[in-house]
Amino acid sequence: MEFSRLYRKVSGIVHRARKDYYIKLWEKDDWDQEGMLVLHQLLRQHPQLASDDSSLYRYYKVKFRNHIKDVIRKQESQKRRFDRMAHEDLDTLSHLVASPGLMNDDLVILRGMLRDYRHQLPASQQANYDQLISGGRFKGRRTMLSDLKSYLSDYKPN
């Protein structure tokens, strides 16, 4: 029997598991890909399952859920705490890092410049600016960062 036809038979198990479990950064296509890999491994170990639907469902459900639980264990492992952290380039976050040497008058000037920058943005971009300041992600983030950097190029703290 054709592999894609067999996968369509068991894809409901994959999509049900996707609703039951959360794996960081996985989208629907990632779940399908893992489901196909597990099915391929299962059929290599037990080729007779291709012709026995009831056994295929049982074996596949157990094998796929165990595979997902292993992935979740790896994701939640204490040893892999750094894998779970979002990695950012320090240059892109420099506006969020508090500088211990920034004096009150420099801070007032910087905040004023940031406020002026926000007010000169169109209304559609102001929401993106708020997301930028709070550390969020959006389309056009890198462009806004470079615009903000050029806008603040005149700012020189004491």
FENZI-V845276 format. One record per residue. N is the residue number from 1. RES is the residue in one small letter. PHI is phi in degrees with one decimal (none if undefined). OMEGA is omega in whole degrees, 0 to 359 (* if undefined). Layout:
((N | RES | PHI | OMEGA) (N | RES | PHI | OMEGA))
This chain:
((1 | m | none | 182) (2 | e | -67.7 | 185) (3 | f | -60.4 | 183) (4 | s | -63.8 | 178) (5 | r | -68.6 | 177) (6 | l | -64.7 | 180) (7 | y | -65.4 | 178) (8 | r | -60.7 | 179) (9 | k | -66.0 | 185) (10 | v | -101.9 | 184) (11 | s | -63.9 | 177) (12 | g | -61.5 | 178) (13 | i | -65.4 | 180) (14 | v | -64.4 | 183) (15 | h | -70.4 | 174) (16 | r | -67.7 | 178) (17 | a | -64.6 | 178) (18 | r | -63.7 | 177) (19 | k | -76.6 | 184) (20 | d | -82.6 | 187) (21 | y | -122.3 | 176) (22 | y | -117.7 | 174) (23 | i | -125.5 | 186) (24 | k | -57.4 | 174) (25 | l | 69.3 | 177) (26 | w | -90.6 | 174) (27 | e | -109.6 | 183) (28 | k | -57.4 | 180) (29 | d | -63.9 | 178) (30 | d | -66.1 | 178) (31 | w | -62.8 | 179) (32 | d | -62.8 | 180) (33 | q | -62.8 | 178) (34 | e | -63.8 | 178) (35 | g | -61.6 | 178) (36 | m | -67.9 | 178) (37 | l | -62.6 | 180) (38 | v | -64.9 | 179) (39 | l | -63.1 | 179) (40 | h | -61.0 | 178) (41 | q | -62.9 | 180) (42 | l | -63.3 | 181) (43 | l | -70.7 | 176) (44 | r | -69.8 | 180) (45 | q | -77.8 | 184) (46 | h | -133.6 | 183) (47 | p | -63.1 | 180) (48 | q | -67.1 | 181) (49 | l | -68.7 | 180) (50 | a | -62.8 | 181) (51 | s | -105.0 | 181) (52 | d | -119.8 | 186) (53 | d | -62.5 | 184) (54 | s | -64.6 | 177) (55 | s | -68.5 | 178) (56 | l | -58.3 | 180) (57 | y | -60.3 | 182) (58 | r | -64.7 | 180) (59 | y | -61.6 | 184) (60 | y | -64.6 | 181) (61 | k | -60.5 | 180) (62 | v | -65.3 | 183) (63 | k | -65.4 | 182) (64 | f | -68.8 | 180) (65 | r | -64.2 | 176) (66 | n | -64.3 | 178) (67 | h | -63.4 | 180) (68 | i | -64.6 | 178) (69 | k | -62.9 | 176) (70 | d | -64.7 | 178) (71 | v | -64.2 | 179) (72 | i | -66.2 | 177) (73 | r | -59.4 | 178) (74 | k | -63.1 | 181) (75 | q | -62.7 | 185) (76 | e | -93.6 | 182) (77 | s | -62.0 | 178) (78 | q | -63.3 | 181) (79 | k | -64.6 | 185) (80 | r | -105.0 | 181) (81 | r | -57.3 | 181) (82 | f | -70.5 | 177) (83 | d | -65.3 | 183) (84 | r | -83.3 | 183) (85 | m | -77.2 | 176) (86 | a | -76.4 | 181) (87 | h | -96.9 | 180) (88 | e | -128.7 | 174) (89 | d | -75.6 | 184) (90 | l | -61.7 | 179) (91 | d | -62.6 | 181) (92 | t | -78.7 | 181) (93 | l | -107.4 | 187) (94 | s | -60.9 | 179) (95 | h | -73.4 | 180) (96 | l | -95.5 | 184) (97 | v | -84.6 | 179) (98 | a | -73.2 | 179) (99 | s | -95.7 | 182) (100 | p | -67.1 | 183) (101 | g | -93.7 | 183) (102 | l | -75.6 | 182) (103 | m | -79.2 | 183) (104 | n | -59.1 | 181) (105 | d | -67.3 | 176) (106 | d | -66.2 | 179) (107 | l | -64.3 | 178) (108 | v | -63.6 | 179) (109 | i | -63.8 | 180) (110 | l | -61.7 | 180) (111 | r | -62.7 | 177) (112 | g | -63.9 | 178) (113 | m | -64.7 | 178) (114 | l | -65.6 | 178) (115 | r | -63.8 | 178) (116 | d | -63.2 | 178) (117 | y | -61.7 | 180) (118 | r | -63.6 | 182) (119 | h | -69.0 | 179) (120 | q | -82.2 | 178) (121 | l | -77.1 | 172) (122 | p | -64.7 | 184) (123 | a | -56.8 | 181) (124 | s | -67.3 | 181) (125 | q | -88.3 | 181) (126 | q | -64.8 | 177) (127 | a | -65.3 | 177) (128 | n | -64.8 | 178) (129 | y | -62.1 | 178) (130 | d | -60.5 | 177) (131 | q | -67.1 | 179) (132 | l | -61.4 | 181) (133 | i | -66.0 | 181) (134 | s | -86.4 | 176) (135 | g | 89.6 | 181) (136 | g | -78.1 | 180) (137 | r | -116.6 | 178) (138 | f | -162.8 | 179) (139 | k | -72.4 | 181) (140 | g | 94.1 | 182) (141 | r | -62.2 | 182) (142 | r | -63.6 | 178) (143 | t | -64.2 | 180) (144 | m | -64.7 | 178) (145 | l | -61.9 | 180) (146 | s | -68.7 | 176) (147 | d | -63.5 | 179) (148 | l | -65.3 | 179) (149 | k | -64.0 | 179) (150 | s | -68.5 | 178) (151 | y | -64.9 | 181) (152 | l | -91.1 | 183) (153 | s | -64.0 | 179) (154 | d | -78.3 | 184) (155 | y | -76.1 | 178) (156 | k | -130.1 | 179) (157 | p | -68.4 | 181) (158 | n | -65.7 | *))
